[in-house]
Amino acid sequence: MAKTSLMFFKEDCMGCHACEVACKQEHSLGVGPRLVQVLENSSDFIPIFCHHCANAPCRDACPTEAIYKDENGIVLINNDECIGCQACVESCPFGAMQFDEKTEFAIKCDLCVDKLKKGERTACSKACPTQCIFVGDTRQLSERVIQERA
């Protein structure tokens, strides 16, 4: 089974926040939650995304097992099971798990899983003007990026 990953090249990120805006639009998010966050560290910009961890601490922290991995390794949340306790938010070492006060559910990057299933690009990668965000099959993605970056 193929594993899906997100890769980005921070040296190419110019801090425009287009990925943040595209993600908010894609997921109809209002003020507050940001599933992609572009942070500035001295002269670098660092996009923060969910890492879709192999051993996801958010999944382990969830008392209702609302957080699960799909067949491609994408960590997702079943809102029918989420009780809004925020244990997952506290357990995420990357700050990628968010809590939406409006819906009272935990939310996070889902790698635009519905778009991927249709063969489309994620909102963040499509919006990036420097094309420094890549999403796809981990092995193929690694090979492609290495070739393009060589």
N, C-alpha and C positions, 0 to 999 in steps of 0.2 A: 504494500500500500504506500502511495506517495505521501510524503510529508510536505505541507505547505509552510513556507517561511516568508518573512519580510526582511529584506536587507536594505540598508541605506548607506550612503557615503557622506559622512558629516563634512568632509572637506569641500564638497560641492554644494552644501546647503548654504543659501545666502540669507536665511532668516526671514523670508517673505511671509511665512505663516499660511501660504496657500493650501498646504496639506491640512492644517487645522480647520480652515474655513470650509474646505471641500468636505471634510469629515462631518462637521457640524451640519452642513446642508444635507448631506446624504442621509444622516440619521435624525434629521429634524430636531436637533438639540438647541435649546435656548441658552440663555446666559447661565454660566456655571460650569457644567461638566465639559471637559475637553478630552476626547479619546485619543487625540494626538496633541502633544504639547511640545512646542519648540522653545527650548531654553537657551539662554546665552551664557557662555562660560568664557570670560575674557574676550578673545577675538573669534571664538568658534560658536556655531549654533549647533545645538544637539536636539534632534527630534526624539521625543520619548514616545514609544509605542508599547503596547502589550507584547511581551516576548513569547507568548504562547508556550510557556515553559513545559518541558518534558514532565517534570514533577511539580506541577503548579501549586504553589503555596495557597493561592486563593481557593482552589478546589478542595485542598485538604482542610481549610478553615471553615468551609461552608457546612453548617449543621444540617442542612436539608438536602445536600447533594444536588443543588440547583446548578452547580458549575460542572461541566463535563467536557470531554474532548470528542470531537467528531472523528470520522475515519481518516481525515487528513491531518490530524494533530492540532486542529484549531480549537482553542479553548473558548467555549460558549456558555451562555447563561440561559437557563430555562426560567423565564419570568413567572411561569405558573407555580414554580417551586420556591422562588426567592421570597424571603420574609422580610427583607430590608434590614437585617441585623448589622450589616456593615463589617462583619468579621473578615470578609474577603478583602475589603478596602484596606483594613489595618494590616493584613498579612502580605500584601503585595510589596515586594522589595523595590519595585521600580516606580511606584506611584501611578501605575497605569490603570488600576481599578478605580472607578469613580462611583459616586452615589448621586443619583438624580433625585433631588428634593421634590420635583414635580410629580414623578411617577412613584417615588419611594422604592425604587429598585436599584440594585447594583447594575452598572453598565461598564462596558469596556470595548476596546477594539475587537471586532469580529472578523477582521480582514475582508470586510464587505463580502462575506461568504456567499450571499445570493448572487452577487455580480460574478464571482469566481465560478460558480456553478454554471453560469451562462457563457463562460469564456470571456467575460469582460474584465477590464482592469479595475483595480480598487480606486476609490475616489481620490485618495491621497496621491497615489502614483500618477494618476492621470492629470491631476492639477499641478504637479511639481514642474516649475519652469526649467529647472536644471536637470530633470530626469535622474535624480539621485536616489529615488525610492523604487525598489524592485520587489514584486511579490510573485511567488510561483512555487513549483516543485523544487524542493531544497537542492537536490543533486543537479538538476538541469540549470537551476538558477545560479548555483556556484560556478559551474562550468562556463555559462554564458557571460557572467559578470567578469570572471577572470580573463576570458578572451577579449571582451570589450575594453577592459582596463589595461591590458598588456601593452 
